[in-house]
Amino acid sequence: MKNQELLKIAEEYGTPVYVYEVEKIREQYKKLTESFDDKTRFFYAAKALTNINILKYIQALGANIDCVSIHEVSLAIKAGFTPDRILFTPNCVDITEIETAMRLRVHINIDNISILEQFGNKYGDTYPVFVRINPHILAGGNYKISTGHIDSKFGISIHQLRHIQRIVKTTGLKVEGLHMHTGSEIKDIDVFIQGLEIMFQMLEYFPDIKYIDMGSGFKVPYQQGELETDVKSLGKKVLKAITAFKKESGKDFELWFEPGKYLVSESGSFLVSANVIKQTTATVFVGVNSGFNHLVRPMFYDSYHKIENLSNQVGPERIYTVVGNICETDTFAWDRKINEVKEGNVLVLRNAGAYGFEMSSNFNSRLKPAEVMFMKGKAHLIRKREVFEDLLKNQIEVL
């Protein structure tokens, strides 16, 4: 997508605005399907971006979907995913949410002993489930997004295997799938092979397994010089390991992955406008018309997003600290080289498709931005910018 097209969108729809170039999603999905054999299925991790138009587009590509709340499941169904293409992987929910998913006939992934026991006692072998295992593998680019380590709230520890077995035996529960997810931003593909070997060992204790789900964590490059996860090499290693295991054990299963950020991150651009240029004794700030209420990742995860001045693409570079308009420490980037910025210029933050709008809020009573989908050379508004009345629509005035 050309910078001039982004500028045109900023002019037409205003800023701040999220823009998603869907052909990039198609490109990323194609990389995955061409890197693995046809017995591998990919479930888009919907929590990365749930605009209904994006879900419909991904559904049309042939992908499946992973949902972490019952409302994501409902969105997936509305977007056209059939129940057999939906995996429900909640965390710390009560049994009623699990039962709602059960009535919708989707795949259910249970990640704690308490719910596993409640479900088994109530439903026995009438509805097969997945069990999410915590393999105690520390992986990921940030501790906050590492989910497979010993202190993580996710999954049932591999050291609680005997407890799982007792529940299965006493309740008749049928386990059709095993799941693990070690984290996000995984650079070392051998982490996946290590996890796969653990899954192979677990199959000895679960005779009815049809599916092994390795989660995701595929890395996308944020800074110059970074590389994304080498999915082609991973596909070859995975195929070699599975072929050898199936030949030795005689067992067969489908392999699943759950790419989220990998599919949508690079499709997204976040456009903001420079409100003020503020020079102090130590720093030159560019204060923009957004903040961590719209893109929280830099403050929450210390994430890096490339920033460019779309309004001045060839001017001299200056060093700026780019900050937002929220009444808290609110920084998008420290000491960043950017072509000279003037008030009113439009800046773009790259790689903003994943966990951008999805984690936005109305903090400081600020309004959420618009979303635009760019497809086949045309821009389509897919979410209206909020207006003041949206702040009050669910409030009940009693005074």
Beta strands, then each sheet from edge to edge (+ up, - down):
strand 1: 17-21
strand 2: 40-45
strand 3: 64-67
strand 4: 86-88
strand 5: 107-110
strand 6: 129-134
strand 7: 156-157
strand 8: 175-179
strand 9: 211-213
strand 10: 254-257
strand 11: 268-279
strand 12: 284-288
strand 13: 307-309
strand 14: 317-323
strand 15: 331-339
strand 16: 346-349
strand 17: 370-375
strand 18: 378-383
sheet 1: 13+ 16- 11+ 1- 17- 18+
sheet 2: 7+ 6+ 5+ 4+ 3+ 2+ 10+ 9+ 8+
sheet 3: 13+ 16- 11+ 12- 14- 15+
end
